[in-house]
Amino acid sequence: MSVKKVFVLPAFVWIVFFLVFPCPFFEGTASGASDFLEICADGTPAEVEEAIAGWGDVNAPDESGFTPLMLASSLNRPEIVELLLRASADVSAADGDGWTALMWSTAKADVKVVEMLIAAGADVNVQASGYMTPLLSAVLEGREDVAESLVAAGADVNVGNEEGVTPLMLASRNRMYGTVNRLLGAGAEVDAEDGAGWTALMWIAVSGDVKVAEMLFEASADVNIPDRDGNTPLISAAYRGHADLLSLMIRSGANVNAANVDGVTALFMTAESGLGRTVDMLAAAGAQVDVRDVDGLTPLMAAARKGNAEVVSALLAAGADVDAQDGDGWTALQYATEFGHPETAALLSQKSNDKK
């Protein structure tokens, strides 16, 4: 029986061979996709058009699923986007995080690019990772023109992200007046709550923007919806010292004696961090000046502990009991003394002496 001899070249010979004569078999599509992406990023429209006509695959993604159309959209290259769409680029393709070309365009691209993608059939309600939508992305980036185009194209104005935050909440926080108006006109739920129980009005309580609050109230926003900790927009606004917003909320029907899970009311909050003006405002609206929190402290004790003489004076003028004691028998005077606030202590001592 004869045995065929197999001629085996040494390994180093094969290495040299492939270095000198590259084999097309090993030229993967990833390399080609990378080259075409580079041309779409930096090349002229003529160069991109030439590549498309020759070897460029308009739908070949890189290793993360990023396609030429996504790249051109994210880099705000409308002329390249147009060429790719004309060459049948897949407008619905998504990368590894679920982001489509439309999603990428919402951050920095001109509204022209956004409208081109929409006209080509891009899904305006596509959801990427974190339940992010094109509309949420546009509002998050402060893009009022893009948000308007998306709403006009039928974007769902009530879809929230993974934390339940809606476009209206973000637009309210970002003081995007035109977008807030547009969203409300398109049926945005003004009292929708996110995962923490925050409504758009609660988001405004953080920023203190009266103009947006007025728009929300015109849309019948409920000023008394508490979050998961029992804080109402009024309590939140009081904590941050937004006097003008506080006044608007009171006029809009806010419950001045609503308390959170710790028994803290708006007056208690403003006693710790507010101004005498806000104390006067809340007291005039019927806020209880001697309300106690879960630890038995009154607003006067809280203000004395902070050494806020202006607030202490306002509380005393509103009828706060200077001799009230907490569970340990401490008065507001003792808090002011122990926490090193001599001016406040003198004010409280004088008031206590006047009562005797």
Beta strands, then each sheet from edge to edge (+ up, - down):
end
